[in-house]
Amino acid sequence: MNQTQVTLARAGEITPAVRAVAQKENRPVEFIRERVADGRIVIPANIRHTNLSPIGIGRELYTKINANIGNSALSSSPDDEFEKLHTALKYGADTVMDLSTGGDIVKIRERLLKACPAPVGTVPVYEVIARTGAANMTPEAILQVIREQAEQGVDYMTIHPGLLRSHIPAAMKRKMKIVSRGGSLIARWMAVKERENPFYEYFDEILKICLQYDVTLSLGDGLRPGCLADASDEAQFAELDTLGELVRRCRAAGVQAMVEGPGHVPMNQIEMNMKREQEVCGDAPFYILGPVVVDCAPGYDHQVAAMGGMMGAYYGAAMLCYVTPKEHLGLPNNEDVRRGVVSFKIAAHAADIGLGKPEARKRDDAISDARAVFDWDKQFELALDPDRAREYRGDALNERKQHTGYTDDGRFCTMCGPDFCSVRISRDIAEHFAGKEKK
């Protein structure tokens, strides 16, 4: 009988992965075990991913962020993607998804799994289409790719079984139709073949593979809205209802499952979307893209989406998929990955502080203590992007030296200077009153 994190948790067993998650989350092990057992927390941990450092994903835990990497047929090389992997991990990505659609997909993934201690996710339909071509996709090819990826050690897979033939007419009424890459590929296949979604029809076979390797399913939102005008519509919620059904089937089979959520959503609809998923999907961890809250900011979508991600996490999302400045424009480079990861790390952290999660504010209190005593090295150490903080501080000091010849004593920043530095003035006031008390 196959054992997964969820089946073992239901049997009352505290696995090493549960212990590791409890320690990272500052939570009792029994708290983690109970929620893994009922599906409110998932621990993506394929038994073949031997160098994995397990993490937990659930709305009561620290909000996680995912970074997408992967080549395309038009740009990037394997070496470029591994530079992005190291950057994503360095700046705080909790999981990494390989979305490669170009050449050497299997070799890229194999190398990535060996190098990555974080959970690795994929979208199997990309490899299926790369192998067979869109017109020749078959259920057999889908199952083969899913099995091969599971055998390699992929921890979670995004599939789109909730997009049914009956949902397509509603999606065609939209301004942006279907923007999910996987969703559009499957919808076109269903339309041309006049058949039901093979990921839905063969879902039980997919579950058997996941059960064997303890692969977590990320039930993808093939009908996520691609613009504000399409948010929270009939097509989106019809798919969500199907995903709720599939979550129940995953849990019955002993397979871990999370649910993917909307892409473009105005701020006033975010809370409703988070609560609706919790109700429909039995509080399965919600993994959301952004959401993007403004459509007219190309080049700044990492900021726009981080705003929505912060609100989404505050209202119940468990993991945020980062967005880079190149969203809607092109394949991100290494610097785009850095900006996307840091933006979403900030969003996740802000939500965790607002929700009062255990010790979430510890880092912020520590950096405030360092600022109060002008301990610049400690401030850099505690920063979410230490390199950028050092860079900006160095640039400011060099510019001041060029203009004034002044050598920094470390007890002020160049925005205010020594005479107007409020922190320095406050320390002087405190020392003044301390001296009076001594007298």
PyMOL commands that set and color helices and strands:
alter all, ss='L'
color gray80, all
select helices_A, chain A and resi 5-10+16-25+29-38+78-90+105-115+124-132+134-136+139-152+165-171+181-193+198-201+203-213+228-230+234-253+267-280+301-314+334-354+362-372+376-382+386-404+422-438
alter helices_A, ss='H'
color red, helices_A
select strands_A, chain A and resi 64-69+95-98+120-122+156-159+216-219+257-261+286-289+319-321
alter strands_A, ss='S'
color yellow, strands_A
deselect
rebuild
show_as cartoon
